Amino acid sequence: MPIDDRDEVRHVNRLDATGAGDVVQARDVHGGVHIHRVEAPFAVTPSQLPGDVRGFVNRRSELSALTNLAGEQPDDPHAAAVTVITGTAGVGKTSLALHWAHRALDRFPDGQLYVNLRGYDPGQPAVPEEILDRFLRGLGVPATAIPVHLDERTSLYRSLMAGRRMLVVLDNAATAAQIRPLLPGTAACLVLVTSRSHLSGLVARDGAYRLGLDILHEDDAIALLGAVTARYRGQDQRHELVELARLCARLPLALRIAAERAASRPMMRLDELIADLPSSRDSRSPERGP
């Protein structure tokens, strides 16, 4: 190169990168430039399910129905599939939802969200603003980045859920209005709702599938009693167990409470416990029942 042309030499610096941000060129760089990618605050896989229920019995047809529903092709790719498990207090709605959810974890590799909506608690039920705050935190959003208004929280929540295969369990819901802001906007997600109400508005407007839950059959009720008491009692007669199941109306929650009483009194005859049972019925609490 002729010496007179040295002033015309130009250096071209090339940057190949993906992402967003400012790029500043320095005059002299010594030692090289190292750019590290910072993970988005949303790269979190939540695992919020409570533990599975011990001694879960039967409900084979309901479990099969939930599995079939989860495997169906969605009618609308922009709406989450919603199943509402309904039934009286203590019939086992929560237990069914959680038992199936734990068996189906591999279907939802991007995580699970869970909340008790307290729809029938003596106090105030949970409101969507409160739940979305929890869900957004669970998805990795910093507290300072969570919007104030419900509409904005819902929009951010649905944006984060878009394209992710996740399970959302909304336990003890009272009304459809309590649920709608919590529904993702993608068919890749499945929402399980438990409620004592039929939530007809959710079925009619949002295309939810209703799965009704009835009391246990006699044999299943006895099996549930045995699952709790077997390690502590072995002398109980079937006719006594049948009577105990009848007094508990074959409701799983009442059966568990009675079985725990029997297990804690292994030397007490079952007929004596049965005679004592009616006085304790008013202590049953169905809010977090199976």
N, C-alpha and C positions, 0 to 999 in steps of 0.2 A: 504494500500500500504506500503510495507517495506520502511523504511526510507532510505535504501541504494539505492533505485531505483528512488529517487526524481530527480536526475540529468538527468534521461532519459525521463522526462515528456516533451512532446512537445505540443504547442498550434497551432491549425489549424485555420486560419482565412479564411473565405469564402466570396467571393463577387459575388453577382448576379446582373448583370446590362446589359443593352443594350446600344450601342453607341460606340464611338471611343474616344481614349485619353489614356494618361498614368495613371497608377495606382501605387501609392507609399505607402508602408507600414511603418507606424511610430512605434517606440518601445513602447511608452505609449500614449494612447488616453484617454482624460478625457472629459466627457460630450457628447460623441457620435459624429458620423460623419453624416453630412447632405449634400446630393448631390442634386443640383438643375439642372434640365434640361434647357438648353438655347435653345430657339427657333432658327431655322435656319433663316438667313436673308431673305429667299425667301418665308416665310410663310405670304404672303401678297395677299389680294384679291383686285385687282385694279378695280376701277369703273370710267372709263375715258370717258364714253359717254357724249357728250353735251346734253342739254335738248331736250325734244321732241318738235315737231313743233305744234304751235297752229293753229287751223283752218284747219287741214289736211282733205282733202276730197277725197273720192272714193279710187281708186287704189286697189279695193278689189281683183281683179284677181291677181295682182302682189303680194299683201300681202299673198294671199293664196299660190301662187307659192313658195314664200320664206319659208313659214311654211312647205310645203310639202318637199321641198329640205332639210330642216333642219332635218326632220324626217326620211329621207331615210337611209337605211343601206349602209355604205360606201363600195365602190368597193375595196379600198386599205386601210387596217387599219393603214398604216404607212404614210398616206398623208392626209392633212387637206382638208375638203370640201371647195371649192372656188366658189362663185357666183359673177359674174361681172355685175353690173347694168350700162347699157350704155344708152346714149341719148345725145341730143344737150344741149348746155349751157342753164341753167335756167329751164329745163324741170322737175326738182324735184327729181333728183337722190339721193342727200344727205338726203332730207326730207323722202323719202321712206325708205332708209336704217336705219335712226335713229328712225322713227316711228315704223318700224317692230322690231328693236332691243329692244326698250323699252317695247314692248308688249311681247317679248320673253325672258325677263331676267331670268325667272325661269329655262330656258333650260341651262343656263350657270352659275351654282352656283360658279364657281371658278373665275368669274370676266370677265371684258371686257377691251380691249385695243382699243384706237382710235387715229388716227393721220390724219391730213390734209397734204397730200403729195405735195400740191402746184404745181401740174403738169402743170397748165395753168396760173399760176401767172406771172406778168411781171418780177418778180425777179427770182432767182434761185430756181428750185424745190428741195424738200427735198431729201437727199441722204440716202441710207440704213444705213450707219454708224451712222448718226445722229439719225435716228429713233430707231435703236436698242439700242443706249445709253438711249434714253427716255424709251423704253419698259423695258429694264433691270432694270432701276431705279424704274419704276412702279411696277415691280415684286419683289422689295425689295433688289436688289443687291446694295451693297455700291459702291459709285463712284470709290473707290480705287480697287475694285475687278472686274471692267469692263475691258475686254481685249481691246487692242489697235487695233488689226487687224480685218477686217470684217469677215473673216472665223471663227475666234475664238468667236467673238460676236454672230454670227449666231449659232454656236454649243452650246454655253451656253444658248442662248434663247430657242433653241429647246429642250434642256435637261430640262429646267425649265417648259416648256409647256407640256412635255410628260405626258400623263395620265390625264391631267386636262381638264375639260369641260369649254372652254373659247370661247368668241366671239372676233374676231379681225376685226375692221372696218378700211379699208384703203381708205380714201376719196380723190377724185381728183387725181387719178393716171394717169400718162402719158404713161408709157411704162411697159412692162412685166419685164424688167430688174430692174426697180425700186421696183418691188413687190416681186420677187422670194426670196430674202434673208429674207423676213419678213413672209414667210409661215411656220407655225409650221409643225412638222413631225409626227403628230398624227391625226387620224380621229375623235378624241374626240373634236377637235376644228373646228369652222366654221369661214371662212374668207369672209367678204363682201367687195367688191371693187366697187367704183364708178369711172366712167371714161367717157369722151366724145369719146374716141377711142374704137374700138371693141376688142382690146387686143387679137388678133387672136392667137398669140404665147402662151398666157396663157391658152387659150382654147385647142389648139392642143397638147401642151406639158405637161401641168399640169392638164388637165382634168377639167378645170373650166366650169361652166354653165353660159351662157350669157342670161341675162334678159333685153330685150330692153324696153325702156320707151318712150311713145309717148306723144304728147300734150294732154291736157284735153278735154273731150267732152264739148259741149256748156253748158249743164246743170251743170256740175261739175265746170266749170269756173265761172259761175254765182254764184254758191254756195260758192266758195272760196271768191269772191268779197263780198258777203253778210256776210261771217264769220268775215271779218275784219271791215266792215262798219256798221253792223246792230245796234250797240250800239250808233252810231253817226248820222246815216241817215236812214230815213224810207220812204222817198218820191220818191225814184228813180224808174223809169219805166223800165219794163223788156226790151223793145226795146233799151233803152239807155244802159243797162247793157250788152246786146248782142253786141252792137257796141263797147263798151269799151273792152269787151273780145276779139273781133275780132282785134282791134288795138294792143292788147297785144299778138296777135298770140296764145292765149290760153296757154301761158307759165306760170306756177305757179309763178315764180319769178317776171316777169313783172306784172302779175295780183296783186301780193301783193304790189308792189311799187305803182301801180295806186290806189289800194284800200286804202293804207295808206295816199296818197295825198287827196283822197276824204274824208276820215275820219277826216283829219286835217282841212278841209274846209267845215264844215257841212252846211253852209249857201250858198255855191256856187252851182249853178245848175250843174247837171251832164253833160249836153250838153256843158256847158262852159268849164268844166274840160276836156271833150273829145277833144274839139277844141284846148286846150292848151297842150294836152298830147304828140303829136309828137315831140315838141321841147325838151322834157325831155328824149326822148328815149336813147340818147347817154350817159345818166347817169347810165344806168343799169349796174350792176356788177354781173356777174353770178358765181363768184368764190365760194361763200359760199351760193349759192341759194338753194331753196327747191328741 
